[in-house]
Amino acid sequence: MLACQRIAFAAKRQIHTAPAILAESEGLFGKFNPWANKTKTDTVTPAQHTNEETKVTFNVKYQEEDDIVSWKRTDVLTDPSEIESTVKSVILEHVSGANETNWNELPIEDLKTKFKVLKFSMKETGKEVPNYELNNLQTTKDVLQYFKEGRGSAIEDATVQTFLEQNRDLLPKNLTFIPRE
């Protein structure tokens, strides 16, 4: 009977030691066991702290962001002949049926075409067209007159009161301006 007990004891011993062997750092479950013996490495990554006072450098290349470049010209065209030639080239490029003789007499009914003509005209001349002026630009002649006259810059410099007084006939009758006291 003693021999049987020894064999059973030895079998129990192997059963209990097998999980301990598997739980070591090189065993099957070693990476899941926080108490397993793990080998320590001597390599230090730059982000780790060391006991020695060493300077840690990172090989990071910094690039400054590019400045946002405006989609329109920085200088505004003021010469009427230069504005006319610029708007003419935009109209000839984007309006279907436009040629050298009738480019100044065409209606702009298609909204996509109108958008392209105004966008590229603003880009090339440096002048902007405010939203409230868009309905007034129905023909290529209107577009050319708008960019030549430069109505947008005069309105931007005016006060609300002077704008309302100058454009009283274009505004609704029930719109009035009452200055603060």
C-alpha positions in Angstrom: 0.0 0.0 0.0 2.8 2.3 0.6 3.9 1.9 -3.0 0.5 2.9 -4.2 0.5 6.0 -2.0 3.9 7.0 -3.3 2.8 6.7 -6.9 -0.4 8.6 -6.2 1.6 11.3 -4.4 4.1 11.5 -7.3 1.1 11.8 -9.7 -0.4 14.6 -7.7 3.0 16.3 -7.5 3.3 16.3 -11.3 -0.2 17.5 -11.7 0.5 20.5 -9.4 3.9 21.3 -10.9 2.8 21.2 -14.5 0.8 24.5 -14.3 3.7 26.2 -12.6 6.0 25.2 -15.4 3.5 26.4 -18.0 3.1 29.7 -16.1 6.8 30.6 -16.3 7.8 33.3 -18.6 8.7 30.9 -21.4 5.8 28.7 -20.9 2.4 28.6 -22.6 0.6 30.9 -20.2 3.6 33.0 -19.1 2.4 36.1 -20.8 -0.9 36.0 -19.0 0.6 35.5 -15.5 1.8 38.7 -13.9 3.8 36.8 -11.3 5.8 34.7 -13.7 9.5 35.1 -13.8 10.3 37.4 -16.7 13.7 38.0 -18.0 14.8 41.6 -17.8 16.2 43.3 -20.8 18.9 45.9 -20.7 17.6 47.9 -23.6 16.2 51.3 -22.9 13.9 53.0 -25.2 14.0 56.8 -25.4 10.7 57.2 -23.7 11.8 55.3 -20.5 13.6 56.9 -17.6 17.1 55.7 -16.6 18.9 56.0 -13.4 21.8 57.7 -15.2 21.6 61.3 -16.3 21.6 60.9 -20.0 20.1 63.1 -22.6 17.4 61.5 -24.6 16.9 62.8 -28.1 14.0 62.1 -30.4 14.5 61.9 -34.1 11.4 63.9 -35.0 11.4 66.2 -38.0 9.1 69.1 -37.6 7.7 70.9 -40.6 6.0 74.2 -40.4 2.6 74.2 -41.9 2.3 76.0 -45.3 0.5 79.3 -45.2 -3.0 79.1 -46.5 -2.8 80.6 -49.9 -5.8 82.7 -51.0 -7.7 81.6 -54.0 -7.9 85.1 -55.4 -5.3 87.7 -56.3 -3.7 89.6 -53.5 -3.6 92.8 -55.5 -6.8 94.2 -56.9 -6.9 95.2 -60.5 -8.0 98.9 -61.0 -7.2 99.5 -64.7 -10.5 99.3 -66.6 -8.8 97.9 -69.8 -7.0 95.2 -67.9 -10.2 94.3 -66.0 -12.1 94.1 -69.4 -9.5 91.8 -70.9 -9.5 89.6 -67.9 -13.3 89.3 -67.7 -13.4 88.8 -71.4 -11.0 85.9 -71.3 -13.0 84.3 -68.5 -16.3 84.7 -70.4 -14.8 83.3 -73.6 -13.6 80.3 -71.7 -16.7 79.4 -69.7 -19.8 80.7 -71.5 -20.9 78.5 -74.4 -21.5 80.3 -77.6 -19.2 83.2 -76.7 -16.9 84.5 -79.3 -14.9 87.7 -80.0 -17.9 89.6 -81.4 -20.7 88.7 -79.0 -19.0 88.0 -75.7 -20.4 91.2 -74.2 -24.1 90.6 -75.1 -24.8 87.1 -73.8 -27.3 86.2 -71.0 -26.0 84.1 -68.2 -29.0 81.9 -67.3 -27.3 78.7 -66.2 -26.3 78.9 -62.6 -23.2 76.7 -63.0 -22.0 78.9 -65.8 -22.7 82.0 -63.8 -20.8 80.6 -60.8 -17.8 79.7 -62.9 -17.7 83.2 -64.6 -18.0 85.0 -61.3 -15.6 82.8 -59.5 -12.8 83.0 -62.1 -13.5 86.7 -62.6 -13.1 87.3 -58.8 -10.0 85.1 -58.8 -8.3 87.0 -61.6 -9.3 90.6 -60.7 -9.1 90.3 -56.9 -12.6 91.9 -56.4 -15.4 90.1 -54.7 -19.1 90.0 -55.5 -21.3 90.1 -52.4 -24.3 87.8 -52.2 -26.9 90.6 -52.6 -25.4 91.6 -56.0 -25.7 88.1 -57.5 -29.3 88.6 -58.8 -28.4 91.8 -60.5 -25.8 90.1 -62.7 -27.9 88.6 -65.5 -25.7 89.2 -68.6 -22.0 89.3 -69.4 -22.4 93.0 -69.8 -23.6 93.3 -66.1 -20.6 91.3 -65.0 -18.2 93.5 -66.9 -19.8 96.7 -65.6 -19.8 95.4 -62.0 -16.0 94.6 -62.1 -15.2 97.9 -63.9 -17.2 100.1 -61.5 -16.2 98.4 -58.3 -19.4 99.0 -56.5 -18.5 96.4 -53.9 -15.6 98.4 -52.4 -17.7 101.6 -52.1 -20.5 99.8 -50.2 -18.0 98.1 -47.8 -16.6 101.5 -46.8 -20.0 103.1 -46.3 -22.0 103.1 -43.1 -25.4 101.5 -42.8 -27.1 104.8 -42.7 -25.5 106.1 -45.9 -26.1 102.8 -47.6 -29.8 102.9 -46.8 -30.1 106.5 -47.8 -28.3 106.0 -51.2 -30.2 102.8 -52.0 -33.7 103.8 -50.8 -35.3 103.1 -54.1 -33.9 99.6 -54.3 -34.9 98.6 -50.7 -38.4 97.7 -49.4 -40.6 100.6 -48.4 -41.0 99.3 -44.8 -37.2 99.4 -44.2 -36.1 102.5 -42.3 -33.0 103.5 -40.4 -33.3 105.0 -37.0 -30.0 106.1 -35.5 -29.2 105.6 -31.8 -29.3 108.5 -29.5 
